């Protein structure tokens, strides 16, 4: 997948988020859901994911409203396989 995130819609509420991909991307706290989604996509788009996986992540991470909706239900752990190993994207509101 290529291309940068181009999110035009503002988020109504601003919450800090932590995001990580253990073994790939260290945990970091971001000021907004949008910033966390952009950071995750910047890493995920460089990984050797299948088209279906990459497209699912792209759709979720390009839509801060959808991402915030998932986070409103609690911390998210989204699994994928890379190099024969199971990995996961971890994303949660802080505080």
DOPA-260203 format. One record per residue (C-alpha): residue number from 1; residue in one letter; x, y, z. Coordinates in steps of 0.05 Angstrom, whole numbers, plus 5000, padded with zeros to 4 digits. Example, Ala and Ser with C-alpha at 12.3 -4.5 7.8 and 13.67 -1.06 7.14 Angstrom:
atom num->1&residu->A&px->5246&py->4910&pz->5156;
atom num->2&residu->S&px->5273&py->4979&pz->5143;
END
This chain:
atom num->1&residu->X&px->5000&py->5000&pz->5000;
atom num->2&residu->X&px->5024&py->5070&pz->4986;
atom num->3&residu->X&px->5000&py->5140&pz->5001;
atom num->4&residu->X&px->4996&py->5184&pz->5061;
atom num->5&residu->X&px->4937&py->5192&pz->5106;
atom num->6&residu->X&px->4894&py->5249&pz->5083;
atom num->7&residu->X&px->4842&py->5261&pz->5137;
atom num->8&residu->X&px->4800&py->5322&pz->5123;
atom num->9&residu->X&px->4747&py->5314&pz->5178;
atom num->10&residu->X&px->4761&py->5341&pz->5248;
atom num->11&residu->X&px->4749&py->5298&pz->5309;
atom num->12&residu->X&px->4695&py->5325&pz->5356;
atom num->13&residu->X&px->4732&py->5302&pz->5418;
atom num->14&residu->X&px->4807&py->5298&pz->5429;
atom num->15&residu->X&px->4834&py->5241&pz->5470;
atom num->16&residu->X&px->4906&py->5219&pz->5478;
atom num->17&residu->X&px->4921&py->5149&pz->5453;
atom num->18&residu->X&px->4976&py->5099&pz->5461;
atom num->19&residu->X&px->4995&py->5057&pz->5401;
atom num->20&residu->X&px->5045&py->5002&pz->5389;
atom num->21&residu->X&px->5062&py->4940&pz->5349;
atom num->22&residu->X&px->5107&py->4898&pz->5395;
atom num->23&residu->X&px->5171&py->4879&pz->5360;
atom num->24&residu->X&px->5157&py->4929&pz->5304;
atom num->25&residu->X&px->5137&py->4997&pz->5333;
atom num->26&residu->X&px->5151&py->5018&pz->5405;
atom num->27&residu->X&px->5093&py->5043&pz->5447;
atom num->28&residu->X&px->5082&py->5118&pz->5441;
atom num->29&residu->X&px->5029&py->5166&pz->5466;
atom num->30&residu->X&px->4996&py->5210&pz->5413;
atom num->31&residu->X&px->4955&py->5273&pz->5426;
atom num->32&residu->X&px->4895&py->5250&pz->5384;
atom num->33&residu->X&px->4862&py->5189&pz->5353;
atom num->34&residu->X&px->4880&py->5218&pz->5285;
atom num->35&residu->X&px->4954&py->5223&pz->5302;
atom num->36&residu->X&px->4955&py->5152&pz->5329;
atom num->37&residu->X&px->4921&py->5126&pz->5266;
atom num->38&residu->X&px->4971&py->5163&pz->5222;
atom num->39&residu->X&px->5030&py->5135&pz->5260;
atom num->40&residu->X&px->5004&py->5064&pz->5256;
atom num->41&residu->X&px->4989&py->5069&pz->5182;
atom num->42&residu->X&px->5058&py->5098&pz->5168;
atom num->43&residu->X&px->5088&py->5034&pz->5197;
atom num->44&residu->X&px->5036&py->4983&pz->5173;
atom num->45&residu->X&px->5038&py->5006&pz->5101;
atom num->46&residu->X&px->5112&py->4987&pz->5098;
atom num->47&residu->X&px->5101&py->4916&pz->5123;
atom num->48&residu->X&px->5091&py->4855&pz->5078;
atom num->49&residu->X&px->5017&py->4847&pz->5093;
atom num->50&residu->X&px->4968&py->4814&pz->5045;
atom num->51&residu->X&px->4922&py->4860&pz->5006;
atom num->52&residu->X&px->4861&py->4844&pz->5049;
atom num->53&residu->X&px->4897&py->4858&pz->5114;
atom num->54&residu->X&px->4929&py->4922&pz->5088;
atom num->55&residu->X&px->4862&py->4947&pz->5061;
atom num->56&residu->X&px->4826&py->4932&pz->5127;
atom num->57&residu->X&px->4879&py->4971&pz->5166;
atom num->58&residu->X&px->4878&py->5027&pz->5116;
atom num->59&residu->X&px->4802&py->5035&pz->5120;
atom num->60&residu->X&px->4802&py->5034&pz->5196;
atom num->61&residu->X&px->4862&py->5080&pz->5206;
atom num->62&residu->X&px->4839&py->5131&pz->5153;
atom num->63&residu->X&px->4773&py->5142&pz->5190;
atom num->64&residu->X&px->4784&py->5174&pz->5258;
atom num->65&residu->X&px->4710&py->5169&pz->5274;
atom num->66&residu->X&px->4709&py->5094&pz->5262;
atom num->67&residu->X&px->4774&py->5086&pz->5301;
atom num->68&residu->X&px->4746&py->5127&pz->5359;
atom num->69&residu->X&px->4683&py->5084&pz->5358;
atom num->70&residu->X&px->4724&py->5021&pz->5366;
atom num->71&residu->X&px->4765&py->5053&pz->5422;
atom num->72&residu->X&px->4702&py->5074&pz->5458;
atom num->73&residu->X&px->4689&py->5000&pz->5470;
atom num->74&residu->X&px->4758&py->4991&pz->5502;
atom num->75&residu->X&px->4830&py->4979&pz->5483;
atom num->76&residu->X&px->4839&py->4947&pz->5414;
atom num->77&residu->X&px->4885&py->4889&pz->5396;
atom num->78&residu->X&px->4885&py->4874&pz->5322;
atom num->79&residu->X&px->4924&py->4812&pz->5300;
atom num->80&residu->X&px->4963&py->4800&pz->5236;
atom num->81&residu->X&px->5015&py->4750&pz->5213;
atom num->82&residu->X&px->5084&py->4771&pz->5189;
atom num->83&residu->X&px->5143&py->4726&pz->5174;
atom num->84&residu->X&px->5105&py->4666&pz->5202;
atom num->85&residu->X&px->5095&py->4700&pz->5269;
atom num->86&residu->X&px->5031&py->4727&pz->5299;
atom num->87&residu->X&px->5035&py->4801&pz->5316;
atom num->88&residu->X&px->4985&py->4852&pz->5340;
atom num->89&residu->X&px->4970&py->4926&pz->5335;
atom num->90&residu->X&px->4954&py->4954&pz->5403;
atom num->91&residu->X&px->4914&py->5018&pz->5410;
atom num->92&residu->X&px->4881&py->5049&pz->5472;
atom num->93&residu->X&px->4858&py->5114&pz->5501;
atom num->94&residu->X&px->4904&py->5139&pz->5557;
atom num->95&residu->X&px->4882&py->5166&pz->5624;
END
